[in-house]
Amino acid sequence: MTVKDVFVSAPGKAILHGEHAVVHGKVALAVSLNLRTYLRLKGTTTGSVCINLPNIDTFLCYDLSELKQLIPVSCGKREEGKPLDAELVRKLREFISVTNGNLDTYNMATLSFLYIYISLFGSSELPSLTVSVWSELPTGAGLGSSAAYSVCLASALLCASGAIPAPLKESDQSARWCQEDLEQINSWAFQGEMIIHGNPSGVDNAVGTWGGMLRFLAGKIIPLSRVPLLRILLTNTNVPRSTKVLVAGVKDKINKFPSIMTPVLDSVDAISCTCEKILSEITCEPITGEHYNILEELIDINQHHLNVMGVGHPSLDTLCQVTLTKGLHSKLTGAGGGGCGITLLRPETDSSVVQTTVQDLKDCGFDCWETSIGGPGVQQHSPLSVKEEVLEILNRY
């Protein structure tokens, strides 16, 4: 079985408002980041399947005759939220020598790839192919890098297997799949996320699939139509943190001070809903300075609330102070306790202001990117539409 070459990309994600409060039944707004993960799937005749992940120095090849031994008796389509094929996961873990205590990034990435590959092709003939992935997203920073990877894998392998058609026409630079195909991509990406994270919420892979902005409430994920592209600075403080510990800390504080913390959660919920309303207004009428004034105030209020919840950090205080001296407003995004923050850039913000702010943040030991939020989800690309530096990396393998 030969497969056609496929180029795809998917975005990372940030939480705009509602982190931590979402765990307690409040609205969260998740947005796509215009930092993307790119994948090239290339048909080969080597009799092997190879995966190249230069971001994490992983270059592996497996003989197809060995992989065929792992194919389960039934390889049917599994839907989002359904349990993984435990037997296949067990066999794959043994095959790549992964024990429960050895959950390195490259092991999880390899396991996820082989699981989706065998599940999709196992009922027919395993094709010889090479998958190469390059990401603009830092790993382990809470920016949805694993989900962008899973979405890229799912879309490329679904296309290669013929389960969904390639949307790209000859004259297109890039193209998106129809809603039905996107749902299938999201379903398989969720399977990949379950392998990597165990019990994911589904938000990250949904953002990678649909892009734009999603409203997340009580387990329901609703993509919002017509979201404006907003310029931001994305800053990684490089301070490691444990999401699990931070979530537990917020829960303890709520149990200890319910009459104090419940109104804080209600206020964060109102911030998310107000932000959603303002962003929908921006797409329907001319943007005014007042719109940005409100967005900036919401950022400031939410950051204070997150500090009250106990998920702030001196590095994040530094981020907020450095950007405020330039008239810019910042908040943490994700779990907090270090990690990443976002800074809103008004359309009129001068490039010299952005450059000096980025330099000041780098001088603090942070990594910083100017990017945007609200861009498209997973796309198929013609090679000509892929950034030259990304194409060069993907074509090496």
C-alpha positions in Angstrom: 0.0 0.0 0.0 1.5 3.4 -1.0 0.4 6.7 0.5 0.5 10.2 -0.8 2.6 12.9 0.8 0.7 15.2 3.2 1.7 18.5 4.9 -0.4 19.6 7.8 -0.2 22.0 10.7 -2.2 22.7 13.9 -2.0 25.5 16.4 -1.1 25.6 20.1 -3.5 26.9 22.7 -3.7 29.4 25.5 -6.4 30.0 28.1 -7.6 33.6 27.8 -9.8 33.6 30.9 -11.2 31.0 33.3 -8.2 28.8 34.3 -8.8 27.1 37.6 -12.4 28.4 37.9 -13.3 26.0 35.0 -12.5 23.1 37.3 -15.3 24.3 39.6 -18.0 24.6 36.9 -17.2 28.1 35.6 -16.7 29.2 32.0 -13.2 29.2 30.4 -12.2 30.7 27.1 -9.5 28.8 25.2 -7.9 30.3 22.1 -5.6 29.1 19.4 -2.0 30.4 19.3 -0.4 31.3 16.0 2.5 29.1 17.0 2.0 25.9 15.1 3.2 22.3 14.8 4.0 21.1 11.3 3.9 17.5 10.1 5.1 16.0 6.8 3.9 12.4 6.0 5.9 10.9 3.2 5.2 7.5 1.5 8.3 5.3 1.2 9.3 1.8 -0.1 11.7 0.9 2.8 9.4 -1.6 4.5 9.5 0.4 7.7 7.7 3.2 9.4 9.8 6.1 10.7 9.1 9.0 13.0 11.4 12.0 13.2 10.9 14.6 16.0 13.9 16.9 15.8 12.5 19.2 18.6 13.2 16.4 21.1 16.1 14.6 19.2 14.0 11.5 18.5 14.6 9.6 15.2 13.1 6.1 15.1 12.3 3.4 12.5 10.3 0.2 13.0 10.2 -2.8 10.7 6.6 -3.4 9.3 6.9 -7.1 9.8 7.4 -6.5 13.5 4.6 -4.1 13.8 2.2 -6.5 12.1 2.6 -8.8 15.1 0.9 -6.2 17.3 -2.2 -5.7 15.3 -5.3 -6.5 17.4 -8.0 -8.9 16.1 -10.4 -6.0 15.6 -9.2 -2.5 14.6 -12.5 -0.6 14.4 -13.0 3.1 14.6 -13.1 4.4 18.2 -15.0 7.5 19.1 -13.9 10.5 21.2 -14.2 9.7 24.9 -14.3 6.0 24.4 -11.7 3.9 26.2 -8.4 3.2 24.5 -7.7 -0.3 23.2 -5.9 -1.4 26.4 -4.5 -4.5 24.8 -2.9 -2.6 21.9 -1.5 0.0 24.3 0.0 -2.8 26.5 1.6 -4.5 23.4 3.0 -1.1 22.2 4.4 -0.3 25.6 6.2 -3.7 25.6 7.3 -3.2 22.0 9.0 0.1 22.7 10.1 -0.9 26.2 8.0 1.7 28.1 7.3 1.0 31.8 4.8 3.0 33.8 7.7 4.8 35.5 9.3 5.8 32.2 6.9 8.3 30.6 9.5 10.5 28.8 8.2 12.9 26.2 9.7 10.9 23.3 8.2 7.6 24.6 4.7 9.2 24.8 5.0 10.8 21.4 6.1 7.5 19.9 3.4 5.5 21.6 0.7 7.9 20.4 2.0 7.8 16.8 2.2 4.0 16.7 -1.2 3.6 18.4 -3.0 5.9 15.8 -1.0 4.4 12.9 -1.8 0.8 13.7 -5.4 1.5 14.7 -6.1 3.2 11.3 -4.2 0.9 9.0 -4.3 -2.4 11.0 -7.4 -3.8 9.3 -5.6 -3.5 5.9 -2.0 -3.4 4.9 0.5 -1.4 7.0 2.1 1.2 4.6 5.7 2.1 4.6 6.0 5.8 5.5 8.0 8.5 7.3 6.4 11.1 9.5 8.5 14.2 10.4 7.2 16.8 12.9 8.6 20.3 13.8 6.9 22.6 16.3 7.2 26.3 17.1 5.7 25.4 20.5 7.8 24.8 23.6 7.0 21.4 25.2 5.7 21.2 28.7 4.7 24.8 28.9 1.0 24.3 29.0 0.5 25.6 25.4 -1.0 22.5 23.9 2.1 21.2 22.2 1.1 17.5 22.7 -2.4 18.2 21.4 -1.2 20.0 18.3 1.1 17.0 17.7 -1.9 14.6 18.1 -4.1 16.7 15.8 -1.4 16.7 13.1 -0.9 12.9 13.4 -4.7 12.2 13.3 -5.3 14.4 10.3 -2.3 13.2 8.3 -2.9 9.5 9.0 -6.7 9.7 8.4 -5.9 11.3 5.0 -3.2 8.7 4.2 -5.6 5.8 5.2 -8.4 7.2 3.0 -10.7 7.6 6.0 -11.1 11.3 5.1 -10.4 13.1 1.8 -7.5 15.5 1.5 -9.2 19.0 1.3 -6.4 20.6 -0.7 -7.1 21.4 -4.3 -4.4 21.8 -6.9 -4.6 25.6 -6.9 -4.8 25.9 -3.0 -2.1 27.1 -0.7 -3.9 25.6 2.3 -7.3 24.2 3.0 -9.5 23.1 5.9 -11.6 19.9 6.3 -15.4 19.9 6.5 -17.1 19.7 9.9 -17.7 16.0 9.8 -14.0 15.3 9.0 -12.8 17.7 11.7 -14.9 15.8 14.2 -13.2 12.6 13.2 -9.7 14.3 13.4 -10.6 15.6 16.9 -11.8 12.1 17.9 -8.5 10.5 17.0 -6.4 13.4 18.4 -8.3 12.8 21.7 -7.1 9.2 21.6 -3.5 10.4 21.2 -4.0 12.8 24.1 -5.3 10.0 26.3 -2.1 8.1 25.7 0.0 11.1 26.6 -2.0 12.6 29.5 -4.2 9.8 30.7 -7.4 11.8 31.4 -7.3 15.0 29.3 -10.2 17.5 29.2 -10.4 17.5 25.4 -10.0 21.3 25.3 -6.5 21.3 23.8 -7.2 18.9 20.9 -10.4 20.8 20.2 -8.6 24.1 19.9 -5.9 22.4 17.7 -8.7 21.0 15.5 -11.1 24.0 15.2 -8.8 26.9 16.1 -10.3 30.3 16.9 -11.9 30.4 20.4 -13.7 27.7 22.4 -16.1 28.1 25.3 -15.6 25.4 27.9 -18.2 24.8 30.6 -18.9 21.7 32.6 -17.2 19.4 30.1 -19.0 20.9 27.1 -16.8 22.4 24.4 -18.4 25.0 22.0 -16.3 26.5 19.2 -17.2 30.2 18.8 -17.7 31.5 15.3 -16.1 34.7 14.1 -13.4 35.5 16.6 -11.1 38.4 16.0 -7.3 37.9 15.6 -5.6 39.6 18.5 -1.9 40.4 18.7 -0.2 39.3 21.9 3.1 38.7 23.5 3.5 35.2 24.8 6.0 34.8 27.6 7.4 31.6 29.1 8.9 32.4 32.5 10.7 29.0 32.3 9.6 28.4 35.9 8.5 24.7 36.2 5.3 23.9 38.0 2.9 21.1 38.8 -0.6 21.6 37.5 -1.8 18.9 39.8 -0.4 20.6 42.9 -1.7 24.0 41.9 -5.3 22.7 41.2 -5.2 20.9 44.6 -4.1 24.1 46.3 -7.1 26.1 44.8 -9.5 23.4 45.9 -8.1 23.5 49.5 -8.5 27.3 49.6 -12.1 27.0 48.4 -12.8 24.4 51.1 -11.2 26.5 53.8 -12.7 29.9 52.8 -15.9 29.1 50.8 -17.6 32.4 51.5 -14.5 34.3 50.3 -13.5 32.1 47.3 -17.0 31.4 45.8 -17.5 35.1 44.9 -14.0 35.1 43.3 -14.9 32.1 41.1 -18.2 33.8 40.2 -16.3 36.9 39.3 -13.9 35.0 37.0 -16.9 33.4 35.4 -18.3 36.9 34.7 -15.0 38.0 33.3 -15.0 35.1 30.8 -18.6 35.9 29.7 -17.9 39.7 29.5 -14.8 39.0 27.4 -16.7 36.7 25.1 -19.3 39.4 24.6 -16.7 42.1 23.8 -14.9 39.8 21.3 -18.2 39.1 19.5 -18.9 42.8 19.3 -15.4 43.4 17.8 -16.3 41.0 14.9 -19.6 42.8 14.2 -18.7 46.5 14.4 -15.6 48.7 14.1 -13.0 48.2 16.8 -12.8 51.1 19.2 -10.2 52.0 21.9 -13.0 51.3 24.4 -13.1 47.7 23.4 -9.4 47.3 24.1 -9.7 49.3 27.4 -12.3 46.7 28.6 -10.2 43.8 27.5 -7.2 45.2 29.3 -9.2 45.8 32.5 -10.5 42.2 32.4 -6.9 41.0 32.1 -5.9 43.0 35.2 -8.9 41.9 37.3 -8.4 38.3 36.4 -4.7 38.3 37.2 -5.5 39.7 40.7 -8.1 36.9 41.1 -5.6 34.3 40.1 -3.2 35.7 42.8 -6.0 35.4 45.3 -6.5 31.8 44.3 -2.8 31.2 45.2 -1.5 30.4 41.7 0.6 33.5 41.1 4.4 33.5 41.2 7.1 36.2 41.6 8.1 35.6 37.9 4.6 36.3 36.8 4.5 39.5 39.0 7.7 40.5 37.2 6.1 39.9 33.8 3.1 42.1 34.8 5.3 44.9 36.1 7.7 44.9 33.1 4.9 45.1 30.6 2.9 47.7 32.6 5.8 50.1 32.5 5.2 50.0 28.7 1.4 50.5 29.2 0.7 46.9 28.4 -1.5 44.5 30.4 -0.6 40.8 31.2 -1.9 37.8 33.0 -0.8 34.2 33.5 -2.3 31.6 31.2 -2.8 28.0 32.2 -1.9 26.6 35.6 0.2 29.5 36.9 2.8 29.1 39.6 5.3 30.1 36.9 4.7 28.8 33.4 3.4 31.2 30.7 1.7 34.6 30.5 0.0 36.6 27.8 0.2 40.3 27.1 -2.4 42.0 24.9 -1.1 44.3 22.2 -3.3 47.0 20.8 -3.4 47.4 17.0 -1.7 50.8 17.4 1.1 49.5 19.6 4.4 50.6 18.0 6.9 48.0 16.9 9.6 49.7 18.9 7.6 49.3 22.1 7.1 45.6 21.3 10.8 45.1 20.6 12.0 46.9 23.8 9.4 45.0 25.9 10.5 41.6 24.4 14.1 42.5 25.2 13.3 43.6 28.8 11.5 40.2 29.3 14.4 38.3 27.8 16.7 40.1 30.2 14.6 38.7 33.0 15.5 35.2 31.8 12.1 34.7 30.0 11.4 33.4 26.5 9.1 35.7 24.6 7.3 35.7 21.2 5.1 38.2 19.4 2.2 36.2 18.0 -1.5 36.2 17.7 -4.6 34.4 19.0 -7.7 33.2 17.3 -6.1 31.8 14.1 -7.2 28.7 12.1 -7.2 25.2 13.4 -5.7 22.2 11.6 -4.9 22.8 7.9 -3.5 20.9 5.0 -0.8 22.8 3.1 0.9 22.8 -0.2 4.7 22.6 0.3 5.0 26.1 -1.1 2.8 27.6 1.6 4.9 26.2 4.5 7.5 28.6 6.0 10.9 28.1 4.3 12.7 27.3 7.5 10.1 24.7 8.6 10.1 23.1 5.1 13.8 22.8 5.2 13.7 20.9 8.5 10.8 18.6 7.4 12.5 17.8 4.1 15.7 16.6 5.8 14.1 13.3 6.6 
